[in-house]
Amino acid sequence: GEIDMKMVIGGAYQGKLEYAKKTFQIPDGWVDGASCEPEEILNCRGVWNFHLLIRRMLEKERDTDALIRRLPEENPELCIVTNELGCGVVPVEAFDRLWREKTGRICTELAEKAGEVHRVFCGIGMVIKK
């Protein structure tokens, strides 16, 4: 089937989840990347704190690439809500740099495949890809 993945990116505390729920009419079926099992993103409607899921997988040395490869195929209508990590000061800790780089790469890859990418700032969304 066609990939209709949606992505909502932006800084922390900018209202991304509420924006995504309203804009894409996904009131429920969300999992929290801060606490969900990685495989849950293969069959939920949306995932928020996606950047934290990547962090947790890296901490446990789990293969993020294998999971991400399965996403467009197994959950082509997923809505991903993630913080932008690329702005600001480069982290001192090597792990934090790895996490930031990995998250940036994964999000770039998913944004290429996504049907829509929105950026939220102060609760206001801007469509950056449609």
Secondary structure, 3 states (H helix, E strand, C coil): CCCCCEEEEECCCCCHHHHHHHHCCCCCCEEECCCCCHHHHHCCCEEECHHHHHHHHHHCCCCHHHHHHHHHHHCCCCEEEEECCCCCCCCCCHHHHHHHHHHHHHHHHHHHHCCEEEEEECCEEEEEEC
